[in-house]
Amino acid sequence: MFRISPSLAWRRTAAFYLRASKLGQYEQEAFEARRRLEESKNYPGPIRSATPGDTRFYAGSLESILQDNDRHYWRAVIDDPQVQYVIPLRIRFKLFTWVTTGWEQRLHIVQTMAPRDITIARLIELVTIENQSPYLCSSTFTLAVDGKELDPDKSLSDYGITEHSRIDAIEKLDHLLHKTVKDHWTGQ
């Protein structure tokens, strides 16, 4: 009814023999990995690469299938000594916009995730990088909490800043901002 050519049958059995010959190597690797797991107090495990094509990769809520040339590497870690505790911060900027009746002041928020021990100077750099508006961070600014300017050399933990703190960005030309924006649009 259905006949297989001898050359095709030989190819199928040769592949079977190749897999069977690897069995001893797989057993040895499994034995060594198990021994390392039992002997180690802190066993991170080997770096493994996911099989492309049939592996689901999650980035946030987005699910995708890995392509043939992509690899997603992961490592099983029990305790990571480099855990960083980051807090979400919201930096408030004043922005003047032109409406039909004149210039109006609006509030613009830049959100960023920062470690607790970050300095204020580094936070200013981080806010400048995270900013997505072309109208913000165009000049130098300082940060303030409750109207008090923050020292760039101190850290967030020195001021007791949490995710609920109200952090304001004060530009150096803040008192001239209305005139600067008006002159920019009128060409004076």
N, CA, C and O of each residue as an XYZ file, in Angstrom:
752
protein
N       0.818     -1.186      0.000
C       0.000      0.000      0.000
C       0.870      1.260      0.000
O       0.753      2.087     -0.905
N       1.726      1.415      0.988
C       2.601      2.578      1.050
C       4.023      2.074      1.190
O       4.339      1.341      2.127
N       4.882      2.466      0.262
C       6.226      1.909      0.243
C       7.253      3.028      0.418
O       7.146      4.070     -0.229
N       8.254      2.822      1.295
C       9.304      3.801      1.557
C      10.561      3.341      0.839
O      10.924      2.165      0.888
N      11.216      4.271      0.176
C      12.456      3.916     -0.523
C      13.548      3.582      0.498
O      13.542      4.131      1.600
N      14.479      2.694      0.151
C      15.547      2.301      1.091
C      16.431      3.476      1.510
O      16.878      3.527      2.655
N      16.691      4.426      0.594
C      17.545      5.569      0.965
C      16.846      6.455      1.999
O      17.490      6.980      2.907
N      15.519      6.620      1.858
C      14.767      7.409      2.841
C      14.726      6.691      4.180
O      14.841      7.329      5.227
N      14.564      5.385      4.164
C      14.557      4.617      5.411
C      15.910      4.725      6.109
O      15.958      4.822      7.335
N      17.010      4.709      5.355
C      18.336      4.830      5.960
C      18.519      6.207      6.600
O      19.109      6.309      7.676
N      18.013      7.288      5.945
C      18.120      8.630      6.517
C      17.350      8.722      7.826
O      17.833      9.328      8.783
N      16.174      8.137      7.883
C      15.379      8.185      9.114
C      16.070      7.424     10.234
O      16.082      7.894     11.371
N      16.638      6.277      9.949
C      17.307      5.512     11.006
C      18.620      6.173     11.410
O      19.010      6.089     12.575
N      19.318      6.835     10.469
C      20.559      7.522     10.828
C      20.262      8.656     11.803
O      21.011      8.865     12.756
N      19.169      9.391     11.571
C      18.780     10.455     12.498
C      18.428      9.873     13.852
O      18.738     10.464     14.886
N      17.782      8.720     13.851
C      17.435      8.071     15.117
C      18.698      7.671     15.876
O      18.770      7.835     17.094
N      19.689      7.149     15.161
C      20.936      6.755     15.820
C      21.692      7.972     16.359
O      22.329      7.882     17.408
N      21.631      9.100     15.663
C      22.286     10.300     16.163
C      21.672     10.738     17.491
O      22.395     11.091     18.422
N      20.371     10.716     17.579
C      19.710     11.098     18.824
C      20.033     10.106     19.935
O      20.265     10.511     21.074
N      20.050      8.839     19.625
C      20.345      7.832     20.639
C      21.785      7.962     21.122
O      22.070      7.698     22.291
N      22.691      8.363     20.241
C      24.085      8.504     20.662
C      24.271      9.698     21.597
O      25.219      9.717     22.383
N      23.398     10.680     21.529
C      23.483     11.849     22.404
C      22.894     11.582     23.780
O      23.084     12.387     24.692
N      22.193     10.485     23.949
C      21.507     10.211     25.205
C      22.471     10.161     26.385
O      22.155     10.682     27.455
N      23.624      9.555     26.216
C      24.606      9.486     27.298
C      25.105     10.865     27.711
O      25.294     11.144     28.895
N      25.315     11.727     26.708
C      25.765     13.088     27.001
C      24.690     13.851     27.768
O      24.999     14.562     28.724
N      23.418     13.710     27.354
C      22.328     14.386     28.053
C      22.208     13.896     29.492
O      21.993     14.690     30.407
N      22.347     12.595     29.686
C      22.268     12.051     31.044
C      23.408     12.575     31.910
O      23.201     12.887     33.082
N      24.601     12.673     31.349
C      25.749     13.182     32.103
C      25.544     14.649     32.481
O      25.822     15.038     33.615
N      25.056     15.472     31.533
C      24.810     16.885     31.830
C      23.733     17.041     32.895
O      23.854     17.885     33.783
N      22.689     16.238     32.813
C      21.626     16.301     33.816
C      22.149     15.887     35.186
O      21.789     16.491     36.196
N      22.990     14.869     35.224
C      23.569     14.414     36.492
C      24.445     15.504     37.110
O      24.369     15.752     38.313
N      25.286     16.161     36.283
C      26.160     17.213     36.795
C      25.363     18.425     37.265
O      25.692     19.023     38.289
N      24.324     18.790     36.528
C      23.495     19.927     36.936
C      22.781     19.633     38.247
O      22.678     20.505     39.110
N      22.291     18.414     38.397
C      21.621     18.031     39.645
C      22.602     18.061     40.822
O      22.252     18.495     41.920
N      23.826     17.597     40.582
C      24.831     17.612     41.646
C      25.191     19.051     42.043
O      25.339     19.347     43.229
N      25.333     19.945     41.053
C      25.619     21.349     41.365
C      24.482     21.972     42.155
O      24.719     22.761     43.070
N      23.250     21.625     41.809
C      22.088     22.160     42.521
C      22.089     21.710     43.975
O      21.807     22.507     44.870
N      22.399     20.454     44.218
C      22.366     19.933     45.587
C      23.531     20.449     46.424
O      23.373     20.647     47.628
N      24.697     20.672     45.818
C      25.868     21.103     46.571
C      25.905     22.609     46.807
O      26.543     23.062     47.757
N      25.244     23.385     45.976
C      25.355     24.833     46.049
C      24.293     25.423     46.963
O      23.143     24.985     46.976
N      24.709     26.428     47.727
C      23.754     27.158     48.569
C      22.992     28.187     47.733
O      21.813     28.451     47.967
N      23.684     28.753     46.769
C      23.088     29.788     45.923
C      23.297     29.358     44.483
O      24.325     29.683     43.890
N      22.351     28.637     43.910
C      22.519     28.050     42.579
C      21.764     28.870     41.541
O      20.536     28.802     41.476
N      22.481     29.648     40.726
C      21.769     30.430     39.716
C      21.353     29.623     38.507
O      20.433     30.026     37.795
N      21.988     28.514     38.252
C      21.639     27.712     37.085
C      22.322     28.217     35.835
O      22.874     29.317     35.837
N      22.298     27.437     34.767
C      22.950     27.848     33.531
C      22.095     28.854     32.766
O      20.880     28.933     32.950
N      22.754     29.610     31.914
C      22.015     30.512     31.031
C      21.407     29.658     29.932
O      22.112     28.888     29.280
N      20.122     29.787     29.725
C      19.432     28.977     28.719
C      18.858     29.900     27.653
O      18.474     31.034     27.940
N      18.805     29.417     26.453
C      18.155     30.206     25.409
C      16.871     29.506     25.021
O      16.816     28.285     24.876
N      15.855     30.308     24.860
C      14.560     29.748     24.503
C      14.585     29.276     23.057
O      15.307     29.827     22.226
N      13.803     28.270     22.771
C      13.719     27.742     21.415
C      12.944     28.728     20.552
O      11.810     29.062     20.895
N      13.507     29.203     19.452
C      12.780     30.175     18.636
C      11.644     29.516     17.868
O      11.669     28.317     17.590
N      10.656     30.322     17.537
C       9.554     29.843     16.708
C       8.366     29.369     17.493
O       7.231     29.560     17.056
N       8.581     28.753     18.643
C       7.433     28.263     19.396
C       7.426     28.792     20.830
O       6.676     28.293     21.669
N       8.244     29.784     21.113
C       8.337     30.312     22.464
C       7.621     31.640     22.540
O       7.843     32.517     21.705
N       6.779     31.794     23.518
C       6.083     33.060     23.714
C       6.943     33.960     24.573
O       7.473     33.541     25.601
N       7.075     35.201     24.140
C       7.889     36.184     24.836
C       6.964     37.304     25.285
O       6.210     37.848     24.478
N       7.017     37.650     26.556
C       6.132     38.678     27.098
C       6.947     39.916     27.446
O       7.927     39.837     28.186
N       6.542     41.043     26.915
C       7.106     42.340     27.284
C       5.933     43.191     27.744
O       5.213     43.763     26.926
N       5.744     43.272     29.056
C       4.556     43.930     29.576
C       3.353     43.071     29.276
O       3.314     41.899     29.648
N       2.376     43.639     28.609
C       1.187     42.868     28.241
C       1.248     42.403     26.792
O       0.307     41.778     26.302
N       2.344     42.701     26.104
C       2.484     42.338     24.697
C       3.062     40.934     24.583
O       4.104     40.637     25.168
N       2.398     40.085     23.842
C       2.858     38.716     23.653
C       3.319     38.550     22.210
O       2.625     38.959     21.279
N       4.480     37.955     22.030
C       4.957     37.724     20.670
C       5.661     36.376     20.611
O       6.112     35.843     21.625
N       5.742     35.843     19.403
C       6.439     34.585     19.159
C       7.835     34.926     18.652
O       7.987     35.764     17.763
N       8.857     34.278     19.216
C      10.224     34.552     18.787
C      10.429     34.088     17.352
O       9.967     33.016     16.961
N      11.119     34.896     16.584
C      11.449     34.537     15.214
C      12.633     33.574     15.223
O      13.240     33.328     16.266
N      12.951     33.034     14.048
C      14.017     32.035     13.958
C      15.390     32.596     14.309
O      16.256     31.859     14.782
N      15.599     33.890     14.084
C      16.918     34.457     14.371
C      16.966     35.172     15.714
O      17.997     35.752     16.055
N      15.888     35.149     16.484
C      15.855     35.788     17.801
C      16.103     34.764     18.888
O      15.758     33.590     18.753
N      16.697     35.225     19.952
C      16.878     34.390     21.131
C      16.477     35.211     22.344
O      16.772     36.404     22.422
N      15.814     34.579     23.274
C      15.479     35.234     24.530
C      16.192     34.467     25.631
O      15.864     33.313     25.908
N      17.161     35.107     26.253
C      17.966     34.429     27.261
C      17.400     34.688     28.646
O      16.958     35.796     28.952
N      17.416     33.671     29.468
C      16.954     33.833     30.843
C      17.821     32.988     31.751
O      18.476     32.044     31.310
N      17.816     33.331     32.998
C      18.612     32.601     33.975
C      17.790     32.475     35.247
O      17.238     33.456     35.745
N      17.716     31.278     35.754
C      16.989     31.051     36.994
C      17.853     31.531     38.148
O      18.933     30.989     38.379
N      17.396     32.534     38.870
C      18.164     33.112     39.963
C      17.350     33.009     41.236
O      16.186     33.407     41.273
N      17.968     32.470     42.286
C      17.262     32.320     43.554
C      17.316     33.615     44.348
O      16.274     34.133     44.749
N      18.509     34.146     44.581
C      18.620     35.433     45.261
C      19.638     36.287     44.527
O      20.798     35.904     44.374
N      19.191     37.444     44.077
C      20.021     38.332     43.281
C      20.558     39.421     44.197
O      19.765     40.174     44.762
N      21.881     39.539     44.369
C      22.395     40.563     45.277
C      22.272     41.982     44.738
O      22.474     42.939     45.486
N      21.946     42.141     43.455
C      21.870     43.471     42.875
C      20.434     43.933     42.680
O      20.133     44.608     41.695
N      19.554     43.585     43.591
C      18.167     44.028     43.487
C      18.117     45.518     43.779
O      18.660     45.968     44.788
N      17.478     46.283     42.914
C      17.330     47.715     43.128
C      15.866     48.018     43.383
O      14.982     47.541     42.671
N      15.630     48.808     44.396
C      14.271     49.238     44.696
C      14.056     50.589     44.034
O      14.670     51.585     44.419
N      13.189     50.618     43.046
C      12.900     51.861     42.340
C      11.526     52.363     42.758
O      10.631     51.590     43.100
N      11.391     53.675     42.720
C      10.108     54.282     43.064
C       9.643     55.115     41.874
O      10.460     55.751     41.209
N       8.347     55.118     41.603
C       7.831     55.960     40.517
C       7.743     57.408     40.981
O       7.180     57.698     42.037
N       8.298     58.304     40.195
C       8.274     59.727     40.531
C       7.557     60.493     39.437
O       7.617     60.136     38.261
N       6.879     61.552     39.847
C       6.186     62.435     38.903
C       6.727     63.838     39.102
O       6.586     64.420     40.177
N       7.346     64.379     38.065
C       7.935     65.714     38.114
C       6.989     66.662     37.386
O       6.623     66.423     36.235
N       6.591     67.748     38.070
C       5.627     68.691     37.489
C       6.359     69.867     36.847
O       7.234     70.477     37.461
N       5.995     70.172     35.620
C       6.540     71.313     34.890
C       5.419     72.305     34.610
O       4.270     71.917     34.403
N       5.770     73.605     34.607
C       4.841     74.630     34.139
C       5.093     74.838     32.655
O       6.240     74.891     32.213
N       4.031     74.954     31.902
C       4.163     75.141     30.465
C       3.173     76.211     30.035
O       1.989     76.133     30.363
N       3.653     77.212     29.300
C       2.766     78.249     28.790
C       2.346     77.884     27.377
O       3.188     77.618     26.520
N       1.040     77.870     27.136
C       0.510     77.577     25.803
C      -0.389     78.722     25.362
O      -0.997     79.409     26.184
N      -0.459     78.911     24.071
C      -1.291     79.974     23.518
C      -2.694     79.436     23.286
O      -2.880     78.451     22.571
N      -3.668     80.079     23.886
C      -5.071     79.772     23.633
C      -5.690     81.007     23.007
O      -5.011     82.022     22.851
N      -6.950     80.945     22.651
C      -7.563     82.056     21.905
C      -7.575     83.363     22.684
O      -7.582     84.434     22.077
N      -7.577     83.305     24.004
C      -7.615     84.540     24.799
C      -6.233     85.015     25.214
O      -6.111     86.107     25.769
N      -5.198     84.243     24.969
C      -3.845     84.656     25.348
C      -3.037     83.471     25.841
O      -3.344     82.314     25.558
N      -2.000     83.796     26.583
C      -1.130     82.749     27.119
C      -1.750     82.145     28.363
O      -2.281     82.854     29.218
N      -1.677     80.841     28.453
C      -2.251     80.137     29.600
C      -1.214     79.174     30.165
O      -0.497     78.497     29.428
N      -1.156     79.133     31.497
C      -0.200     78.235     32.150
C      -0.842     76.868     32.336
O      -1.949     76.753     32.861
N      -0.126     75.828     31.895
C      -0.614     74.451     32.046
C       0.404     73.652     32.843
O       1.568     74.034     32.963
N      -0.060     72.541     33.380
C       0.803     71.650     34.149
C       1.126     70.433     33.294
O       0.232     69.814     32.716
N       2.402     70.097     33.218
C       2.835     68.938     32.440
C       3.633     68.027     33.369
O       4.487     68.499     34.119
N       3.359     66.730     33.323
C       3.990     65.760     34.220
C       4.962     64.883     33.425
O       4.617     64.383     32.354
N       6.165     64.700     33.949
C       7.122     63.732     33.407
C       7.256     62.620     34.441
O       7.638     62.871     35.584
N       6.943     61.399     34.041
C       7.021     60.259     34.958
C       8.316     59.502     34.711
O       8.746     59.327     33.571
N       8.927     59.058     35.800
C      10.165     58.292     35.697
C      10.266     57.324     36.873
O       9.663     57.536     37.925
N      11.035     56.264     36.676
C      11.316     55.309     37.747
C      12.768     55.524     38.164
O      13.672     55.472     37.331
N      12.988     55.765     39.459
C      14.332     56.067     39.939
C      14.645     55.252     41.186
O      13.753     54.991     41.993
N      15.909     54.846     41.356
C      16.298     54.164     42.597
C      16.191     55.113     43.787
O      16.244     56.332     43.619
N      16.041     54.562     44.978
C      15.888     55.391     46.176
C      17.147     56.186     46.499
O      17.064     57.266     47.084
N      18.303     55.666     46.127
C      19.554     56.330     46.498
C      20.125     57.216     45.389
O      21.298     57.583     45.443
N      19.324     57.561     44.398
C      19.806     58.393     43.297
C      19.984     59.834     43.780
O      19.212     60.323     44.604
N      21.011     60.505     43.255
C      21.213     61.908     43.616
C      20.261     62.783     42.805
O      19.729     62.364     41.776
N      20.062     63.998     43.289
C      19.156     64.927     42.606
C      19.721     65.295     41.232
O      18.965     65.432     40.270
N      21.044     65.456     41.134
C      21.658     65.772     39.835
C      21.414     64.648     38.832
O      21.110     64.909     37.668
N      21.546     63.408     39.275
C      21.291     62.260     38.384
C      19.813     62.170     38.035
O      19.462     61.779     36.922
N      18.937     62.531     38.984
C      17.497     62.528     38.710
C      17.144     63.564     37.645
O      16.283     63.321     36.800
N      17.805     64.712     37.685
C      17.562     65.740     36.661
C      17.961     65.205     35.284
O      17.248     65.417     34.302
N      19.102     64.509     35.213
C      19.509     63.888     33.940
C      18.489     62.851     33.487
O      18.155     62.773     32.305
N      17.999     62.058     34.431
C      17.023     61.012     34.111
C      15.716     61.612     33.599
O      15.118     61.094     32.656
N      15.274     62.705     34.221
C      14.044     63.380     33.783
C      14.235     63.955     32.386
O      13.327     63.889     31.557
N      15.408     64.516     32.121
C      15.687     65.059     30.786
C      15.654     63.958     29.732
O      15.183     64.178     28.616
N      16.153     62.778     30.081
C      16.142     61.650     29.141
C      14.727     61.123     28.939
O      14.330     60.835     27.811
N      13.960     60.994     30.028
C      12.612     60.422     29.952
C      11.595     61.376     29.337
O      10.515     60.947     28.930
N      11.925     62.661     29.264
C      10.989     63.654     28.752
C      10.641     63.363     27.296
O      11.521     63.064     26.488
N       9.340     63.453     26.961
C       8.896     63.178     25.595
C       8.357     64.421     24.899
O       7.966     64.365     23.733
N       8.336     65.538     25.614
C       7.788     66.758     25.034
C       8.921     67.635     24.509
O       9.925     67.815     25.199
N       8.782     68.184     23.307
C       9.830     69.071     22.795
C       9.845     70.429     23.485
O      10.797     71.191     23.316
N       8.803     70.751     24.264
C       8.700     72.058     24.905
C       9.268     72.065     26.317
O       9.454     73.136     26.894
N       9.548     70.901     26.885
C      10.081     70.826     28.242
C      11.575     70.554     28.208
O      12.111     70.089     27.202
N      12.234     70.844     29.301
C      13.669     70.589     29.477
C      14.501     71.276     28.396
O      15.579     70.795     28.045
N      14.012     72.390     27.870
C      14.773     73.104     26.847
C      15.840     73.985     27.476
O      16.805     74.353     26.806
N      15.687     74.332     28.749
C      16.715     75.070     29.480
C      16.994     74.339     30.790
O      16.289     73.395     31.144
N      18.016     74.776     31.498
C      18.372     74.107     32.749
C      17.294     74.354     33.795
O      16.655     75.405     33.815
N      17.108     73.370     34.657
C      16.091     73.494     35.705
C      16.589     72.831     36.976
O      17.511     72.016     36.956
N      15.963     73.196     38.072
C      16.241     72.579     39.363
C      14.947     71.964     39.872
O      13.862     72.265     39.373
N      15.073     71.103     40.865
C      13.899     70.451     41.441
C      13.615     71.033     42.815
O      14.531     71.421     43.540
N      12.343     71.088     43.162
C      11.927     71.626     44.452
C      10.790     70.784     45.001
O       9.972     70.250     44.253
N      10.754     70.677     46.328
C       9.656     70.007     47.028
C       9.101     71.006     48.027
O       9.847     71.546     48.845
N       7.802     71.257     47.970
C       7.129     72.234     48.839
C       7.789     73.604     48.759
O       7.894     74.299     49.769
N       8.233     73.999     47.572
C       8.823     75.318     47.372
C      10.278     75.428     47.776
O      10.877     76.487     47.588
N      10.871     74.380     48.323
C      12.277     74.419     48.737
C      13.131     73.721     47.687
O      12.880     72.575     47.314
N      14.145     74.443     47.222
C      15.021     73.892     46.183
C      15.877     72.765     46.761
O      16.348     72.853     47.895
N      16.071     71.712     45.976
C      16.819     70.539     46.424
C      18.283     70.652     46.015
O      18.598     71.096     44.911
N      19.171     70.245     46.916
C      20.609     70.257     46.656
C      20.954     69.131     45.679
O      20.584     67.983     45.923
N      21.657     69.430     44.574
C      21.950     68.384     43.577
C      22.836     67.251     44.091
O      22.825     66.159     43.522
N      23.605     67.492     45.158
C      24.517     66.460     45.659
C      23.853     65.491     46.625
O      24.419     64.438     46.918
N      22.679     65.817     47.123
C      21.990     64.929     48.067
C      21.121     63.939     47.304
O      20.863     64.109     46.112
N      20.673     62.905     48.004
C      19.870     61.858     47.360
C      18.401     61.993     47.746
O      18.036     62.801     48.599
N      17.569     61.180     47.096
C      16.134     61.195     47.398
C      15.870     60.789     48.839
O      14.998     61.354     49.498
N      16.623     59.808     49.330
C      16.400     59.342     50.704
C      16.795     60.397     51.729
O      16.252     60.401     52.834
N      17.736     61.304     51.394
C      18.099     62.388     52.318
C      16.927     63.329     52.559
O      16.765     63.858     53.659
N      16.115     63.536     51.539
C      14.952     64.414     51.656
C      13.682     63.655     52.026
O      12.645     64.274     52.263
N      13.746     62.338     52.077
C      12.550     61.550     52.398
C      11.512     61.567     51.286
O      10.311     61.522     51.553
N      11.970     61.631     50.041
C      11.059     61.700     48.894
C      10.521     60.307     48.599
O      11.283     59.347     48.485
N       9.208     60.206     48.478
C       8.540     58.951     48.142
C       7.772     59.140     46.843
O       7.856     60.189     46.205
N       7.018     58.105     46.456
C       6.229     58.224     45.222
C       5.063     59.193     45.367
O       4.451     59.572     44.369
N       4.743     59.603     46.608
C       3.633     60.537     46.828
C       4.101     61.982     46.960
O       3.275     62.879     47.122
N       5.410     62.225     46.894
C       5.939     63.588     47.025
C       5.612     64.398     45.778
O       5.594     63.882     44.661
N       5.353     65.686     46.004
C       5.096     66.601     44.882
C       6.399     67.303     44.529
O       6.873     68.178     45.254
N       6.960     66.900     43.410
C       8.251     67.444     42.975
C       7.993     68.386     41.809
O       7.388     68.006     40.806
N       8.467     69.633     41.959
C       8.294     70.638     40.916
C       9.625     70.900     40.231
O      10.673     70.924     40.877
N       9.577     71.096     38.931
C      10.752     71.497     38.164
C      10.681     73.005     37.975
O       9.706     73.524     37.430
N      11.713     73.705     38.426
C      11.754     75.163     38.313
C      12.868     75.512     37.339
O      14.041     75.241     37.595
N      12.489     76.115     36.223
C      13.491     76.503     35.234
C      14.191     77.774     35.694
O      13.614     78.584     36.419
N      15.439     77.942     35.267
C      16.221     79.111     35.693
C      15.574     80.407     35.219
O      15.636     81.419     35.918
N      14.961     80.392     34.057
C      14.315     81.591     33.517
C      12.815     81.581     33.791
O      12.029     82.082     32.987
N      12.423     81.011     34.923
C      10.999     80.835     35.195
C      10.270     82.168     35.284
O       9.147     82.289     34.797
N      10.895     83.175     35.902
C      10.227     84.473     36.037
C      10.161     85.218     34.708
O       9.386     86.164     34.567
N      10.975     84.798     33.723
C      10.941     85.406     32.390
C      10.278     84.497     31.357
O      10.282     84.803     30.165
N       9.713     83.388     31.809
C       9.200     82.398     30.868
C       8.074     82.969     30.011
O       8.014     82.703     28.811
N       7.178     83.755     30.618
C       6.067     84.317     29.848
C       6.595     85.239     28.754
O       6.135     85.175     27.614
N       7.564     86.103     29.095
C       8.136     87.020     28.117
C       8.916     86.250     27.045
O       8.843     86.595     25.866
N       9.655     85.221     27.438
C      10.451     84.442     26.490
C       9.564     83.742     25.472
O       9.852     83.768     24.276
N       8.492     83.119     25.934
C       7.587     82.415     25.024
C       6.878     83.405     24.115
O       6.720     83.152     22.921
N       6.450     84.537     24.675
C       5.747     85.546     23.878
C       6.673     86.096     22.792
O       6.262     86.228     21.640
N       7.934     86.420     23.156
C       8.882     86.951     22.180
C       9.233     85.923     21.112
O       9.482     86.279     19.960
N       9.252     84.666     21.489
C       9.564     83.613     20.523
C       8.501     83.560     19.424
O       8.826     83.413     18.246
N       7.241     83.681     19.812
C       6.169     83.569     18.826
C       5.955     84.866     18.049
O       5.520     84.827     16.898
N       6.250     86.005     18.656
C       6.054     87.265     17.934
C       7.286     87.658     17.135
O       7.211     88.543     16.282
N       8.437     87.007     17.400
C       9.653     87.284     16.642
C      10.415     88.482     17.156
O      11.252     89.014     16.428
N      10.166     88.940     18.388
C      10.874     90.107     18.936
C      12.066     89.703     19.755
O      12.770     90.561     20.287
